[in-house]
Amino acid sequence: MQTVWRTPVELNVAGSGTVSVADPREALDYLTTIWPDQTSELFVDTKAACMQALEGVIDGEACRNLFVAAGQEAGMISLSN
């Protein structure tokens, strides 16, 4: 199941600038490939939420909220997201 977020998340990627993340699949890709801290509890919870959103277990917007919080924690998302 693909759940596109109502509002994409702007992610600041070192060396690449800003990228727009539109859904849990894209978020999961970034979490598993370029995330600077893959050990925090929020990272682990967000990764699990992305997988659950893709399976239709949780709402995509709940996943987005966690992704924004994890991005803020990692310094990759400004507070305006």
C-alpha positions in Angstrom: 0.0 0.0 0.0 1.4 3.4 -1.0 0.4 6.3 1.1 1.4 9.7 -0.3 1.6 12.4 2.4 -0.6 15.5 2.1 2.5 17.7 2.4 5.9 16.5 1.4 8.8 16.8 3.9 11.8 18.9 2.9 14.9 17.0 3.9 18.3 18.7 4.0 20.8 16.2 2.7 24.5 17.0 3.0 26.1 17.3 -0.4 22.8 17.1 -2.2 20.8 20.1 -0.9 17.1 19.9 -0.2 15.1 16.9 -1.3 11.3 16.4 -1.1 10.1 13.3 0.6 6.5 12.5 -0.4 5.7 9.1 1.2 6.8 6.4 3.6 8.7 4.5 0.9 10.9 7.5 0.1 11.3 8.1 3.9 12.4 4.6 4.5 14.9 4.8 1.6 16.5 7.9 3.2 16.4 6.4 6.7 18.3 3.3 5.6 20.8 4.9 3.2 21.9 8.3 4.4 20.6 8.9 7.9 23.4 10.2 10.1 22.3 8.5 13.3 20.7 5.1 12.9 20.9 4.2 16.6 18.5 6.7 18.2 15.2 5.4 19.6 13.3 7.9 17.4 15.1 6.6 14.3 14.1 3.0 15.2 10.5 4.0 15.8 10.3 6.0 12.6 11.8 3.2 10.5 9.2 0.8 12.0 6.4 3.3 11.3 7.4 3.6 7.7 7.2 -0.1 7.3 3.9 -0.3 9.1 2.5 2.6 6.9 3.5 0.7 3.8 1.7 -2.4 5.1 -1.4 -0.3 5.9 -1.1 -0.9 9.6 -0.8 2.7 10.6 -1.9 6.0 9.0 0.6 7.6 6.6 0.3 11.0 8.4 1.3 9.4 11.7 4.4 8.1 10.0 5.1 11.5 8.5 4.9 13.1 12.0 7.5 10.7 13.3 9.7 11.2 10.2 9.6 15.0 10.8 10.6 14.5 14.5 13.4 12.2 13.5 14.6 14.6 10.9 14.6 17.4 13.4 16.5 15.3 15.8 19.1 14.5 13.1 19.4 18.1 12.1 18.0 17.4 8.6 14.7 19.1 8.9 14.0 22.7 10.0 11.3 23.3 12.6 8.9 24.7 9.9 8.1 21.2 8.6 
